[in-house]
Each structure stands twice: as C-alpha cells, then as structure tokens.
Amino acid sequence: MANNSTHTKFYFAALSLTAILFFVLDIVLGSVSISIKEIFNVFFSADKVESHVSNIIINFRLPRTCVALLAGVALSVSGLQMQTVFRNPLADPYLLGVSSGANLGVALFLLGSSIFSIILPTIVSNFCIASAAFIGSALTLLLVLIVSIRIRDIMTVLIFGIMFSGAATAIVGLLQYKSNESAVKTFVVWTFGNLGSSTFNEIKIMFAIIFIGLIIVIFSIKKLNVLLLGDVYAQTVGVNLKLTRIIIFVSTSLLTGSIVAFCGPVGFIGIAVPHIARMIFRRADHRILVPACILLGANIMVFCDIISQLPGSNIVIPINIVVAFVGIPVIIWIILSNKKIINE
C-alpha cells in the first residue's frame, strides 16, 4: 500500500511538472520566433518589449494555451464520468447528445442565416456561434434530464441520446443541403475545433462554468465509486440513482457544453484520457482518477495544441486532426485487448 502511495505521488508530481513545461512551451513556440527573455519581459517589463511581440503573446498565444488547458481538463473529466455511469469503456462526453445539440444550434444559426440571406458582421457572428452552441447543448441537457426523471433504465437514456444525435445530424444535413457553399464551409471549419478564437472575457465565462462543473464532480466522487459496483449495490447502500445521474449529467453537460460552445466539438480526448489515467495509476478509485484526468487532460491537450501549430511554420492544423492521432490508437487498443478497465 505504501509503495502504491509513493508511485501515485510521483506520477502526480511528474504530471504537474510536465503540465507547467507544456504550458510554457505552448506560449514560447509558434510561427513567429520569440525569445524566452522577450516573453518574460511581456509579463514583467512590458515597456522593454515591442508592441507586436506583446500583442502576439497576450492576445493570441496565452489565450489559446489557457483554452487548451481548460478543454483538456473539462473533456477528460466528462469522459470519466460517462464511462462510469454507463459502465462502457467507449463512452465519451458527447454520449448524451450535447455535441449534437450544439452542432444543431450552430447549424441553425450559420446555415439558417444563409438560407434566409441574412448577413451578419464577423464580431456578431463569432459571439452568436458560441451562444447558439451553448443554447443547443443546454436544451439537449434539458431533454436528457426529463428522460432521466421519467425513465429508470440507464441504457434507455443512452439510446435516447443516440436517437437524438441521429435526428440532429439529419436536420444539420438538410440545412447543409439547402445552404450556400460559404456558410457550409464556415460550419465545417467550426466542427474541426478551434482553440484560438476565444477572448479573455470568453475564457472567464468558460472558466466559471468549468469550475462549477468540477465542484459538482468533486462532491460526486463517492457516488461515482459506488456506481462502479453496480446499480443494485448502489441502491442497497442508499444511493438515489435518479438524483445521482441527474447531478452527473448536469456536471458533464456544463463541462462539455462550455468547450463545444467556445472551441467546437473537440473529439477523442474524453474517451482516451480516462483509460490512459487507469493504465498509469492502476486504480479505479475516483479520488485518484479525477485529479489524474485533470492533469493528464491538461498535458495532452496543450501538447496537441503545440503540435497543431507546427512551430516554425505558418501552418495551423485543426486541433481535431491532431487529437485523433492521440485518441484513435487508445480506442483501437481498448477494442483489441477487450479489457473491461472500468470494472477492475
């Protein structure tokens, strides 16, 4: 037991240090070469730095890095919760249809505006895209909560989420078919994910929502551990299954909805990170897995953001393409090994 505890502390310390390292590297590296001294001066001696250097760091790299960190944390913890509640190793944060609801909201705004020939300024458009995505994910959450209250079987809730996703996808397809090429391209680009379009005011909103979601997760850790042992055991020890699921669904939707609203539907992180956490820590205890997912998610997402910018070039690869190279091998490993990690 003591040996286990020592290893756990070592892994947490190592992940904390690498998170700091990746955070700094994400700010340092980019298409424009900026020395560490200049970056240091931006924060502590602004008068010694040229305005364009300060602008790159403060208005582009720092916000992007903060968003990457928040996205990694939120999606990883959401994925862990969904895998626990549904006891399915392939469950992800979008299982409830939150992403499909957000997609539908953005499609109605972007493609609907195109169909009715409404031209919106870029600034208004960017703000409204985030609002439309959040409203779409919030309405989806409301539907899921109504179903959760009326239906006891968790698999029925899962099927409902899949059916809603299918219906939303069909409506989005119809809107794409009727819209012009420019609007369709804008919508498709949004689905690729974007960590660099948020302002500090938007990051504050994102942080507040994610903070609330994480607080709910922390207070739900004991119940998540009980759910690992099955619904019958959970009811035996006095856990209110309906209320517990509703709380977890609210938390997951807050965490996931905020990221989808401001970054687009970033995939794979929510599936892969919880499994990587289990492989590293060899524990099923959520008192270990929740902080492990927070640190691992932050590390992996910021690392993927560094890669996506292809330091030294003017090319930026969409973040969903980069995270796919991280998430897909993990998912293939899960399927081929056929390990029921969540029940270990």
SULNOR-V92051 format. One record per residue. N is the residue number from 0. OMEGA is omega in whole degrees, -180 to 180 (* if undefined). Layout:
N:OMEGA ; N:OMEGA
//
This chain:
0:179 ; 1:179 ; 2:177 ; 3:-179 ; 4:179 ; 5:179 ; 6:-180 ; 7:179 ; 8:180 ; 9:-179 ; 10:179 ; 11:179 ; 12:-180 ; 13:180 ; 14:178 ; 15:-179 ; 16:179 ; 17:177 ; 18:178 ; 19:180 ; 20:-180 ; 21:179 ; 22:180 ; 23:-180 ; 24:-180 ; 25:177 ; 26:-177 ; 27:-173 ; 28:179 ; 29:-178 ; 30:177 ; 31:-179 ; 32:179 ; 33:-177 ; 34:179 ; 35:178 ; 36:179 ; 37:179 ; 38:177 ; 39:-180 ; 40:178 ; 41:-176 ; 42:-172 ; 43:177 ; 44:-172 ; 45:-178 ; 46:-179 ; 47:-174 ; 48:176 ; 49:-173 ; 50:-177 ; 51:177 ; 52:178 ; 53:-180 ; 54:180 ; 55:-176 ; 56:-173 ; 57:-173 ; 58:-178 ; 59:-172 ; 60:-178 ; 61:177 ; 62:-179 ; 63:-180 ; 64:178 ; 65:179 ; 66:178 ; 67:180 ; 68:-179 ; 69:-180 ; 70:179 ; 71:180 ; 72:-174 ; 73:-177 ; 74:-179 ; 75:180 ; 76:177 ; 77:178 ; 78:178 ; 79:-180 ; 80:-178 ; 81:179 ; 82:179 ; 83:-177 ; 84:-177 ; 85:-178 ; 86:-178 ; 87:-177 ; 88:-180 ; 89:177 ; 90:179 ; 91:-177 ; 92:-176 ; 93:-175 ; 94:-178 ; 95:-179 ; 96:-179 ; 97:179 ; 98:180 ; 99:177 ; 100:178 ; 101:177 ; 102:-180 ; 103:179 ; 104:179 ; 105:179 ; 106:179 ; 107:-180 ; 108:-176 ; 109:-176 ; 110:176 ; 111:177 ; 112:180 ; 113:-177 ; 114:-179 ; 115:175 ; 116:177 ; 117:-179 ; 118:-178 ; 119:176 ; 120:-177 ; 121:-178 ; 122:179 ; 123:-178 ; 124:-179 ; 125:179 ; 126:-177 ; 127:177 ; 128:179 ; 129:-180 ; 130:-179 ; 131:179 ; 132:-178 ; 133:178 ; 134:178 ; 135:179 ; 136:179 ; 137:179 ; 138:176 ; 139:177 ; 140:180 ; 141:178 ; 142:180 ; 143:-180 ; 144:178 ; 145:178 ; 146:-179 ; 147:-180 ; 148:-174 ; 149:-174 ; 150:-178 ; 151:-174 ; 152:-178 ; 153:-180 ; 154:176 ; 155:176 ; 156:178 ; 157:179 ; 158:178 ; 159:179 ; 160:179 ; 161:179 ; 162:179 ; 163:178 ; 164:179 ; 165:179 ; 166:180 ; 167:179 ; 168:179 ; 169:179 ; 170:178 ; 171:178 ; 172:178 ; 173:179 ; 174:178 ; 175:-179 ; 176:-176 ; 177:-174 ; 178:178 ; 179:-174 ; 180:-177 ; 181:-180 ; 182:179 ; 183:179 ; 184:179 ; 185:-180 ; 186:-180 ; 187:178 ; 188:178 ; 189:-179 ; 190:178 ; 191:-178 ; 192:-179 ; 193:-180 ; 194:-171 ; 195:-176 ; 196:-175 ; 197:174 ; 198:180 ; 199:177 ; 200:177 ; 201:178 ; 202:177 ; 203:178 ; 204:179 ; 205:-180 ; 206:-179 ; 207:-180 ; 208:-180 ; 209:179 ; 210:178 ; 211:179 ; 212:-180 ; 213:177 ; 214:178 ; 215:179 ; 216:-178 ; 217:179 ; 218:-180 ; 219:-174 ; 220:-179 ; 221:-179 ; 222:176 ; 223:177 ; 224:179 ; 225:-179 ; 226:177 ; 227:-176 ; 228:176 ; 229:-177 ; 230:-178 ; 231:179 ; 232:-180 ; 233:179 ; 234:-180 ; 235:-179 ; 236:172 ; 237:179 ; 238:176 ; 239:-173 ; 240:-178 ; 241:-179 ; 242:180 ; 243:179 ; 244:179 ; 245:179 ; 246:-180 ; 247:178 ; 248:178 ; 249:179 ; 250:-180 ; 251:-178 ; 252:176 ; 253:-178 ; 254:-177 ; 255:-178 ; 256:-180 ; 257:-180 ; 258:180 ; 259:-178 ; 260:-173 ; 261:-175 ; 262:-172 ; 263:-177 ; 264:179 ; 265:-172 ; 266:170 ; 267:-179 ; 268:-178 ; 269:177 ; 270:-169 ; 271:-171 ; 272:179 ; 273:179 ; 274:177 ; 275:178 ; 276:179 ; 277:-180 ; 278:-178 ; 279:-173 ; 280:179 ; 281:-179 ; 282:175 ; 283:-178 ; 284:-178 ; 285:174 ; 286:176 ; 287:-173 ; 288:-179 ; 289:177 ; 290:178 ; 291:178 ; 292:178 ; 293:-178 ; 294:180 ; 295:179 ; 296:178 ; 297:180 ; 298:-174 ; 299:-178 ; 300:179 ; 301:177 ; 302:177 ; 303:178 ; 304:177 ; 305:-180 ; 306:-176 ; 307:-178 ; 308:-180 ; 309:-176 ; 310:-180 ; 311:179 ; 312:179 ; 313:-177 ; 314:174 ; 315:179 ; 316:177 ; 317:-173 ; 318:-180 ; 319:178 ; 320:-179 ; 321:-177 ; 322:177 ; 323:179 ; 324:176 ; 325:-173 ; 326:-175 ; 327:178 ; 328:178 ; 329:-180 ; 330:177 ; 331:178 ; 332:180 ; 333:-177 ; 334:-176 ; 335:-178 ; 336:178 ; 337:179 ; 338:177 ; 339:-172 ; 340:-173 ; 341:-179 ; 342:-179 ; 343:*
//
